[in-house]
Amino acid sequence: MTPQRRFAALIFAAVTLAAPAGAQAATLGPATAKPCYGNGDLLPLAGGGYTPGQGVNIAVDGQAIRTAVVADASGNFLAALRVGRIAQSERLATFTGTDASNAANTASTQARISQLRVGIRPARGNPRRPRRIKTRGWTIRGTNVFAHVRRGRYKRNFGVGKLKGACRTSSKRVRLFGSNAGPGLYRVHFDTYKRFKSERAQRVTFRVTIFRTVRRSSASGASASSLTERWKRVDSPGSESFAG
C-alpha cells in the first residue's frame, strides 16, 4: 500500500477556533514554525479566505479525510491536529483545505512529519554485549534519549544518545543490560526523560525475553550454556493517523 493510500484511512478531528481575518483567496499554513512533527505533537493549521460559516474539507496528499472544520464569520479557522502514528520514517506531507461551498477556493501547505522509532542492532544474541541504538521522532521535548530497563527489582536508567536534526534523531552504541541481568521477561522503555514514569507523551516500549541456551559439543560431548535474548515492540507502529 502506498503512503498516499494509507492516508485514506486517517482519522482527523479538528477544533475550530477564531483566527485573524485573512484575504478573500484561501490561504493555509502551519500556525507554528516547527521544523518537524512527530507522534503526539499538535500540528496547528491556520486557514483564511474561506466562505464564512461554511465547512472546509481537509485532505492529506490528495486523500480526503473526515473533518469538523467550519470557517468563522471572517472566513478563518484554526485546526489543532494531534499527530498519531506515522507509517514512514520521515517525509513532507501536503495538507489541502478546500471550501465546501466553492471547490475552486482551495489552498495547500506542507509540513515535515516523522515516525517515532527505536532501532536496535543486533536484536538477538548475548544481552550483555553492546549494541547500536538508533532513534528518531522525539519532537516534543528533550535533548537526549534515555532507556529504562525494568524487571521486578531490576532497574536501570541511562542515556542512549544525544538528539540532533529537525526530526530529532540519535545513534549510539551502548550496553542495555548489566552483568547481573539473568533470564526472565524485561520491559525496556525509551523516552527523553532521565527518570522513569509510566506515562509519557512520547515513548517506545519493548518486551525483551532473556533465556538460557545449552549447546553440546559433538566432539567431546560436553555442554555449555549461554544467555540470549528476543525483542518485541509492545506499542506496534500501526497505520498512520491524526486526531483532534
C-alpha positions in Angstrom: 0.0 0.0 0.0 1.4 3.4 -1.0 1.9 6.2 1.6 -0.8 8.2 -0.2 -3.4 5.4 0.1 -2.6 5.0 3.8 -3.9 8.5 4.4 -7.3 7.5 3.2 -7.8 5.7 6.5 -6.7 8.7 8.7 -8.9 9.8 11.5 -8.9 13.6 11.5 -10.8 15.5 14.1 -10.2 19.3 14.1 -11.0 22.0 16.6 -12.3 25.3 15.0 -11.1 28.4 16.8 -11.1 32.1 16.0 -8.3 33.4 13.8 -7.3 36.7 12.4 -9.0 38.0 9.3 -7.4 36.9 6.0 -7.7 37.7 2.3 -10.6 36.6 0.1 -8.5 34.0 -1.7 -7.9 30.9 0.5 -4.7 30.6 2.5 -3.4 27.7 4.6 -0.3 27.1 6.6 1.1 25.8 9.9 0.4 28.2 12.8 3.8 27.4 14.3 7.3 27.3 12.7 8.2 23.9 14.0 10.6 22.0 11.6 9.2 18.5 12.2 6.1 16.9 13.8 6.1 13.5 15.4 3.8 11.2 17.3 1.8 13.1 20.0 2.6 16.5 18.6 0.0 19.2 17.9 0.1 20.4 14.3 -2.0 23.6 14.1 -3.3 24.6 10.6 -4.4 28.2 10.1 -6.7 28.9 7.2 -8.2 32.1 5.8 -10.3 33.4 2.9 -13.0 30.7 3.1 -16.8 31.1 3.0 -17.9 32.4 6.4 -19.8 29.8 8.4 -19.2 27.0 5.9 -17.2 23.8 6.1 -13.6 23.3 5.0 -12.6 19.9 3.6 -9.1 18.8 4.6 -7.0 16.4 2.6 -3.6 15.0 3.1 -1.5 14.2 0.0 -4.7 14.3 -2.1 -6.7 11.9 0.1 -9.8 13.3 1.6 -10.3 12.7 5.4 -13.1 13.3 7.8 -13.1 16.8 9.4 -15.1 19.0 11.7 -13.7 22.3 10.4 -16.0 25.3 9.9 -14.8 28.8 9.0 -15.7 31.6 11.3 -17.6 34.8 10.5 -14.4 36.2 8.9 -13.7 33.1 6.8 -10.9 31.9 9.0 -10.2 28.8 11.0 -7.5 27.2 13.3 -7.5 23.4 13.3 -5.4 21.9 16.1 -4.5 18.4 14.9 -2.9 15.7 17.1 -0.3 13.7 15.2 -0.8 9.9 15.6 1.3 7.1 14.2 3.4 7.8 11.1 4.0 4.9 8.6 7.2 6.2 7.1 10.4 7.2 8.8 10.2 10.9 7.6 8.6 12.9 4.8 6.9 16.0 3.7 3.1 15.8 4.0 0.9 18.1 1.9 -2.2 19.4 3.6 -5.0 20.9 1.5 -8.1 22.9 2.6 -11.0 23.2 0.2 -14.0 25.4 0.6 -17.0 23.1 0.9 -19.3 25.7 -0.8 -16.8 26.7 -3.5 -14.4 23.9 -4.7 -12.3 26.4 -6.7 -11.4 28.1 -3.4 -8.5 26.0 -2.1 -5.1 26.3 -0.6 -2.2 23.9 0.4 0.7 23.8 2.7 3.4 21.2 3.6 4.8 20.0 7.0 7.5 17.5 7.7 6.4 14.5 9.8 8.5 11.8 11.4 7.8 8.3 12.8 8.7 7.7 16.4 11.1 4.8 16.2 13.9 3.0 18.0 16.1 0.5 16.1 18.3 -2.0 17.9 21.1 -3.9 16.3 21.7 -6.7 16.9 18.3 -7.6 18.4 19.5 -11.2 19.3 22.5 -12.7 21.0 24.2 -12.1 24.3 22.1 -9.5 26.2 25.2 -8.2 28.0 27.1 -7.1 24.9 26.9 -3.5 23.5 24.6 -2.8 20.5 23.7 0.1 18.2 20.7 2.1 19.3 19.2 4.4 16.5 16.2 6.6 17.3 14.1 9.3 15.6 11.0 11.4 16.1 11.4 12.8 19.6 9.8 16.1 18.5 8.0 17.2 21.7 10.8 17.8 24.2 14.3 16.9 25.4 17.9 16.9 24.1 18.8 13.2 24.9 17.2 9.8 24.7 17.1 7.6 27.8 16.4 3.9 28.3 14.6 2.5 31.4 15.0 -1.3 31.9 12.5 -2.9 34.3 12.0 -6.4 35.7 10.9 -6.6 39.3 13.6 -5.1 41.4 16.0 -4.9 38.5 16.1 -1.3 37.4 18.4 0.7 35.1 18.1 4.3 33.8 20.7 5.6 31.4 21.3 7.8 28.3 21.4 6.1 24.9 22.0 9.1 22.6 22.0 12.9 22.0 19.3 14.2 19.7 20.1 16.2 16.6 18.5 17.4 13.4 15.0 18.7 12.5 13.2 15.4 13.4 15.4 14.7 16.5 17.4 11.6 15.7 20.2 9.8 17.7 22.7 7.0 17.2 24.9 5.4 19.9 26.5 2.1 20.8 25.6 1.2 24.4 25.2 -1.8 26.7 21.5 -2.1 27.8 21.8 -5.0 30.3 24.2 -5.2 33.2 26.3 -8.2 34.2 23.6 -9.1 36.8 20.8 -9.4 34.3 19.5 -13.0 34.4 16.9 -15.0 32.5 13.4 -13.5 32.5 11.0 -11.1 30.9 12.0 -7.4 30.9 10.4 -4.2 29.7 12.7 -1.6 28.1 11.2 1.9 27.7 12.8 4.7 25.6 11.9 8.3 26.1 13.5 11.7 26.7 13.4 11.8 30.5 16.2 10.8 33.0 13.6 9.5 35.4 11.1 6.7 34.7 7.4 7.5 34.7 4.6 5.2 33.5 3.1 7.8 31.2 5.0 10.0 28.7 3.7 11.9 25.6 6.4 10.1 23.5 7.7 6.6 24.4 8.7 3.4 22.7 8.5 0.2 24.7 9.9 -3.3 24.0 9.3 -6.6 25.7 12.6 -8.5 26.0 12.9 -12.1 26.9 16.3 -13.3 28.1 16.7 -17.1 28.2 19.4 -19.6 28.6 20.5 -21.9 25.8 22.5 -25.1 26.0 25.0 -26.3 23.4 26.6 -29.7 23.4 29.9 -30.3 21.7 29.7 -33.2 19.2 33.4 -34.0 19.7 33.7 -34.0 23.5 30.1 -34.4 24.5 30.5 -31.6 26.9 27.7 -29.0 27.2 27.9 -25.2 27.7 25.1 -22.7 28.4 24.8 -19.0 27.5 22.3 -16.3 27.6 20.4 -14.9 24.6 17.5 -12.6 24.0 14.4 -11.9 21.9 13.0 -8.4 21.4 9.4 -7.4 20.6 7.9 -3.9 20.3 4.9 -3.5 22.6 3.4 -0.4 21.0 3.2 -1.5 17.4 3.6 1.4 14.9 0.3 0.5 13.1 -1.2 2.7 10.3 -1.0 6.5 10.0 -3.5 8.6 11.9 -4.2 12.2 13.1 -6.8 13.2 15.7 -8.1 16.5 17.2 
